[in-house]
Amino acid sequence: MSSQAWIAGGGVICGIGANLQQCLEAFRQMGTGMQEIQYLQTTHRGIFPVAEVKADNTALAAQAGMPAHLSRTALLSRIAAQEAWEAAGLGDISQYRVGFVSANTVGGMDKTEDFFTDYLQNPQQGGHLRQVMHHECGSVTELVADAMGIRHHVSTISTACSSGANALMYGARLIRNNMVDVVIAGGTDALTRFTLNGFNTLMILDQQPCRPLDDTRTGLNLGEGAGYVVLVSDALAARLPNGPWCRLSGYANANDAYHQTASSPEGTGNYLAMKGALTMSGLQPQDIGYINVHGTGTQNNDSSEGKAIERLFAPDYPPVSSTKSFTGHTLGASGGIEAVFSALAVQQGIIYPNARFTTPMKEWPVAPATVFSGGNRLDHVMSNSFGFAGNCSSLIFSKG
């Protein structure tokens, strides 16, 4: 019989906190992360608010125990992955068959963007070449795996905004098929000029703090960060000093192949992903106690997700909210960050608030939660991550 995948711990660094506890406090205090750009060098500074991690690369490198010349994407990844490992309480990582499945969409692009400027200043110097050595997505994963001493299995997932969620799905399959005993799974992404310019070209960036699930929404705010969970087998879950947080009971990926950057108006991929996750977990829609929705704040995304939720859950809807109203859209990291938040929601009965909600949408059948609450009875929590090109994934976290 294949093993289930249990959540033994999690770690997050993002625009609202340098660790998971700081993030929780930010939710309690309604402290969102959107501010004027401070660290990214861009002509858009002062135009678009973003949810940056509040530290420069030197400070992040010291926290990560890695060289400061490495990509910010890798530094964020190491910090969150290390927090997740320590939260699990498993001790020496070398004592286990460990996999690292990490998602990202920009790789080391934050360094690559500065290469040509430095090259023109001194073409004969070879030192600037290290800025492009870790450009591709897999290189970031390998840097962190090497730093943590992970050898058994290392994979990189890059499926746009569903990347982090798909990393958990792949990690759970490794556990279920007894290929490893433990998987650190999630995602990381740093802000880059490429992504900021790209989303601006698509005309889906809001020049004000974003308002997911609100009828007045005009776009998203980009964020950055990393989030990982530690997935363990049945045998290891039984030996955890504080027990597991919860288990990953269901997951599914679907693609409606409607458009390169838009969801189908009816939310077909969204619906199929949520329905598939429910089927795998053996649950009915009414069993879900809370949904951390994808909720970016764009016209298309929020409308299609709302229609899919109405199709699947009507007439009884669980509480919903978008934590992107705090963290911004962290792209490849979002599925990992929100998986940590959702797993912790099961363990502690947390329903997260949806910031800046004022005006209900006609496409959403239920208004989002607007205040933080803990101690709720949540047996099952769903987390949605819907990416470009219709790559849609849903995860379900359940009590043991």
N, C-alpha and C positions, 0 to 999 in steps of 0.2 A: 504494500500500500504506500503511495507516495506521501511525502510529508507536506504539511501545510506550511505556509510562510507566516511567521509571527513578527510583529514589530517589537524589537527589544529596546529601541531608543531612537532619538532623532536630534538633529542639530540644524540651526539656521543662522545665517548672517544676511541681513538685507537692510533696506533703507530705514527700518524702524527699530533695529537693534543689532548689536554685535553678537548676540547669542539668543537662544530661545526664550530665556526668562525675560530679557529686555524686550523682546517682541511681545510677549504676553502682557507686560506692563504697559506697553504702548497701546495695545488694544483696549485695556481697561481704562486708560486715560484719554482715549480717542486721539492719540498722538500719531497722526499720519506722517509719512516720510517725504512728501512732496515739497521740494524747495527749489530755489534757483540753482542752476548748475554751478558747482564749485570746483570739481576735480577734472572733468573732461574738458579738453581744449577744443572749443568749437565756436564758430561764429553765431551759434544759436543761443549762447549764454544770455540769459535775461529774457528770452522769448518763450521757451518751453520749460515748464517745471518738470523735474525728474525726481525719482526716489533713489538717490545715490547712497551707497554705504558711506557713513560719515568718518572716513579715514583715508589718508593717502597711501600710496603703495609701500612707502617705507614703514609705516605703522602696521600695515597688513602683513608685510613680510616678517616683521618681528613677531607678530602673533602666530603666524603660520610656521615659523622656523624654516623659512625658505629664502633664497636670494631675492632682493628687491628688484632685480632686472627682469624677473619672470613676469609673464602676463598676469594682470589683475584677475583674470578668469581662473587661473590656477591657484592664486593665493586665496581667493574666496572659497574655492572648492576645498582646499586643505583645511581651512578653519572650520567649516561646517561639518566636513566628514570626520574630523578629529573629535568635535563635540559630540557627534552622534555615537562614535565608538565609545567614548568615555561614559555617555549616558546609558549605554547598554550594560556596562559593568562586567564586561567579559575578560578584562585583564590583558594579558600578553597576546597580541594579535598573531604571533608566530605559532601559537598552539592550535590553530584552527585551519581548515581549508576555507580560505576567504576569497570572495570575488568582489570586484569593484566595477559597478556598472554606472557610468556617469554620463549625463547628457549635457550638451551645450550646442549653441548655434554659431558663436563667433570665434571660438578657439582663441588663438593669441592675436587676434586682429587689432586689439588695442595697441599692441607694440608695433605691428606691421604698418599701421597708419603713420607712424613717426619715422619709419625707415628712410624714406627718400629725402626728407629734409635733412636728417643727420648725414646721409651719404653725400649730399651736395656740399656740405660744409667741409668734409674731409674724405674724399673718395679713396684715398690710399689706406686709410685705417680700416682694419678688419673687424674691430670690436663691435661696430654697429650691426654686423651680420647676425649677431645673436638675437636681434629684434625680430627676425623672420624665421628663426630656427623652429619655433614652436607655434607657427601660424595655424596649422590645421587642427581640427577639433580633437582628434585622437591623441595628439601630442600633449594636450593639457591633461587628459586623463592619465596618461603614462607618467607624467611628472608627479602627480599626486599619489598614484599607486606606488611608485618608487619611494617617495618620501615616507609612506606609511608602511612599507615592507609587504605589500600585497603582491602575491605571485601566482596564485592558483588560476585565476580567471580575471581578465581585464577587458572590458568592452566599452565602446562609446556609442551613444544613441544621438542621432540628430534628425528629428522629425518636426522641426519648427516648434510651435508653442506647446505641443503635447510631448516633447522630448523627455522631460523629467518623469512624467507619469509612465511613459513607455519603458523607462529604465526600471521602474519598480516591477512592471509586468514581466520583463525579461529576467530580472533578479529572482522573482518568485518562481519562475519556471526552472531556473537553475537549482533552487532549493527543492522543488517538488520532484525533480528527476535525480536527486542525490549527487549532483555534480560538485557541489560545495556544501559546507555546513552553514556559512554566514555570507551574506552579501550586503555591502554598503551601496545603496542605490539612491539615486536622485539626480540633481542637475545643478549647473552653475553657468552664469553668464555675467560679463562685465558690460557696462555701457561703452559704446564705441560711436565714432562719428558716422560710420557706415550705417548702423542701425537707426540712429537718430535721423540721418538724412533720408534713409530709405522710407521710414514710416512717415516722415514729413512729405515725401514725394507722393505717397499714397493718400495724403491729406486726411489722416486719421489721428493726428496728434492734437490734443486739447491744449490751448494756451493758458488754461486755468486748471486747478486741481480737478482730476477726473471725477465723474459722477456715474459710476456703473449702475445699471438697472433703473436709471432716472429718465423720465421723458425729456428732460432738458440736456441730456448727454450730447457731447459733440466730439468725443474721441477719447483716446487713452493717454496716460502718462507712462513713459518708460521707466523701468527700475533696473536694479542689478542686485546680485546676491547669489546665494547658494543654499540648498537644502537637501539633506540626506536622511534616510532612515536606515536602521540596521535590521535586515531581515534574517531570521534564524529558523532552523528546522524545529520540528516537534521536540526532539531530544534535547536540543540546547535551550529551548523555551522553558522546559521543565526544570532546568538547572539555573535559571537566571536568579540572582540574589533578591531582586525585587519583583520578579515576575514580569511577563511581557505587558506592553501597553495595550495591545489588541492584536487582531490577526487581519491579514489582507485576504478577505473572504471571497472577493469577486473582482474581476477586471475584464475589460473588453476594449478593443480598438475597432473602429469602423471608418470608412471613407466614402463620402457621397460624391467625390470627384466633380464637384459643381464648378469650381473656379479656383484659380491659383491663389487668390488672397481673400476670398469671401466664402462664408458658409452658405449653403442653400437656404433660400428664404423660409422654407418649411422646417429647417433644422433636421434634415433626414439623418445625416451622420451623427449628430448629437443624440438623437432618439435611439439609433441603433446601438451606440456605445453604451448608453445608460441601460437600455433593455438587456444587452448582452451581459453586462456586469451583474445585473439582478439575476439573470438566469443562472450564471455560474455560481453565485452565492446561494441559490435556492430561496431567494427572498421575493416578497411581493412589494410593489411600490409603497404600500402603507407601512412597511417595516422600517423605511428610512426615516431617521429622526432629524436629520439636518443635511443640507447640501451646501458645500463650498463650491459655488458655481464658477464657471470660467470668467464671466462678467468683466469684460475689458473696458466697457464704456463706449464702444463704437456703435453706430447705428445698426449695422448689420449683425454683429455678433450677439448683442444683447437681445435683439428681436428674435433671431433664429433659436437661441437657447431657450428663451421664454416659451416659444411655440412648442418646442420639443418637450419641455417640462409639462406644459399643459396637456399635451397628447398622452404622455405616459402616466402622469400622477393624478389627473382630474378624477374625482372632484375634491380629493383630500390632499392638501399640499403640506409638506414639511417646511419648517423654517429654512430660509435661504439667505445667503449674503455672499458678497464678493470681497475677499481679503485684498484684492488688487486695489481697492479704494484706499488702502494703507501702504502697501508695498510697491505700487505701480506694477506694470506688466514686466516681469523679469525674464520673459521669453523662454529659453531652454531650461532655466532654473525654476520656472513657475510651478510646474507639476511636482517637483521635488519639495519646494518650500510649502506648497499647499497640502502635500501629502503629510508632512510633519504636523502642520496645524490640524489637519483632519484626524490623524491618528491620536493626537493629544486631546482632541475634542471628545473622542470616545472614552479615553481614559479618565478625563476630568469633567466630562459633561459640559463642555464649552460650546456656546453658540457665539460666533464672532459678529461684531457689528459691521454694517455697511455704511461707510462714511458719506456725508453730504447728500443723503437721499431726501428729496422734498416732494417730487411729483411722480405719481405712479405712471407706469407705462401701460398702454392698452394691451401690449403683447405679453405682459407678465401677469399671470393669474393671481399672484400673491405679492404683497409688499415685502421687501427684505427686512430682516432684523436690523435695528438701528442702535441697539445698546448691547454691551458685553454682558453675558450672563454665564455663570458657572454652576456646577452641581445639578445640571439637567440630567434626566434619564435618557441617555443616548446609547442604544444598543447597536445601531448601525449608522454610519455616516458616509455619504457619497462625496467624491471630489472629482470635478470635471475639468478637463484640459483639452481645448479644441484648437487645433493648429491650422496654419495656412495649408492650402490645397485640400482641405477637408479631412485632415488627419485627426480624428476625434478619439479621445480615450476617456474612460471613466473608471474610477477605483472605488471599491467599497471596503471600509474598515469596520470590523465587528468585534464586540466583546467576546472573550474566550468561551 
